[in-house]
Each structure stands twice: as C-alpha cells, then as structure tokens.
Amino acid sequence: MKGKKEVKLKGIVIGYTYDEGKTIEFLDNDEVNKIKTELFKGQDAPVMPDIKLIDEDELKKFINFDITIGVSSRQTDIRKAIQDFVFSTIVETDKELLEKSIQDTADHKAAVFSFMERVCDKLLERAALHDNSKFSKEEAPYYAKAKDLRGVTYGTDEYFKQMKETLSPALDHHYKHNRHHPEFHKNGFQDMSWIDKIEMLVDWKASTKRSPDGDIKKSIEINQERFSYSDKDKEDMIQFLKDINLW
C-alpha cells in the first residue's frame, strides 16, 4: 500500500488516500460531511481506477483555454462557472483528455444556449403580437361593447351567453387569426404546437386577472371539457405553470 496523502478541496483537508485516490477516507466532521453530501449525494466516494489526485492550483495550470461564449446581446461567460465546478472535484484522468472534454462540453452548452434563445425569441414574438387582431375594425367595435363580461365568472352559462350575443362576429374573426386558440385549428387542441399551447396557457392566466374571481385552476378544469384535452395534457399544463411560478 502506498503512503498516506491528504485530500484537499479548495484548501480544506477533507480526508486521506492511501492508494492515489482510488479510495478516500473522509474526515468525520460537520464541514466535511456537508461537502460529502454535495459531492456524492450522501453516498460513499466512488471507486475510480487509474486516477491520481490533483489540487486546484495544479489544475489551474492546464485549464487555461478560453471558454468564454457570447451568442447574442444576452451573452454570458461560463468560464468561471465551469472552472468552479471542475476545481471542486478531487480526481482527474489524463490532462489532455480532461481539457478536451471540458471544451467539448463548453461548446455543447454554447449550442444549447443559442438554440434556447431561438425558443425565447419565438415566445417573445408571440408576446409582442398577442391579440393584435383585437385592434382591427373587425373586432375592436365589438370588444368595446363587451365591458360587462369582465364582471361575469368564466365558464358559467351567463358568460357563454354574453360571449355569443356580444362578441360572436369578433370571435369568428379572432379565432381565424390567432393560433393560440384551439378554435384556430382543424382538430382543435390536438393540432396545437408547443408554442401555441404556451401562449394559450399564459393567455388563460392573464385572463384570470380580468375577473375578481378568476382562477387558473378552475379555468384548466373548465377548459378540459370545453376543448377535450386528456388528463395527461392537464397534468402537463399544471406542471408547466408551476415551473414558471404562475400556478
């Protein structure tokens, strides 16, 4: 067995190894136990063959390539984030392979960032164009006369009665020119794209603010019967709204 060697993480001794890092004997104190939880999710340190220890200063010597990315006006510098993660590890493989792997991951993150921006741009475009048809001569006069609808609870018989009596011509035009409504599509909800559905859900949420008793939870229940979407679709909607803190 080889000699005892300290294992350090950011200058803190967290344990010892007797076999060049293949196994680690952690110290038993609150600080080290917290680090173990963060690194290994409370499990024992993994056994990794053919590895050697390397401290932060040594790692910095060869992690010196530029992985700064900027893909648009919302550019970001991920170099520090990646370095912080790499420096928090206590073992490494071949230096050249590690450097190549980190750069490959950085390139992948840059591509994902760029593609995610396309999604964001499309959503922002939908937000900018949302309900613009309500300003048209085909719709504006009717919506101007429909102020009483704001005091009617969504989904009630009275609501749909007033909708039909007051807005029918405007709604026919509106549904033909706005993809975020299931009525736009030949097969209703089933033909909607993910972008359509996101705009639809945000529209429903915003509409709840027009009524004193507006409730997105009730709207989703009522609209399931109205638009015939499945329980799984409903669960996905709820989870999405929770994810963006609109539930």
Steps between C-alpha positions, in 0.01 A plus 500: 500500500628842412554781748230711659415819315271788587198568281421870481200682358551874454770502762306295756624155602197274461668161539787270404583248230741211518470391137536818293130583508345166415328518838469786746473492876300809591538689825195489723393856574210728409689689229622187325165326532337797329753480217443125466126556472550757225752291306362150535136551601573340837656187348853376548767642273502307171781256428671613180791303350819649354459850639717738690433792730541854385449818697344824381826683432633217283172475311509872424831454318340315212139625513615820334313498171228754433148361521326835507194499276277781377217402270296820500422814693418268792855367497639306793842399629493141619874469557484568873200275552674209329827561679323515835343164427820337378701639792250351743593148386784310662609263227584522133594276210739589221552878488466524123183292498352704783575828325345370177193375687448832676530691173258260331247553779548877479435488124188290560373747763556784254293317236221428749505865610468614139211264424325592825521861389306406187225364723506817712494721191197316362318534832581870516375540143173335601478729805551809283237395246251355749137603433599773252192410298288651779614840373352431155170638371366145493543460877559830680138632486363180648752478783426864584138399568593192704613667823228322699677167444768602747258456785376158390662182631682306230341171401148579621194483274468877530859546383456296184158656435644852509800391295269374225266800508769769523814365333398234250617683181821615669576152633454343158764737366721468806511122495589498130805722559646381830675164534494502880129418494400134449218624273764615248597139424306243303528241777503748784740451787653188346641699206666767714878530512695534825541873435124531440425326828744712699342819368156353570583419862652842566192655336274304734702609801494865393125478441443402864612851597200646319253344741487539880448126536738395221685178576739321262431170678129529425569616145706188426224277637227679305704505179570128517133439430486788252803394293511125571861467611612199699582470870866468400474826304347662807780371722758636256332841503497511878865399522601761242321777689664384822840504331457866401338597833158578356303226675 
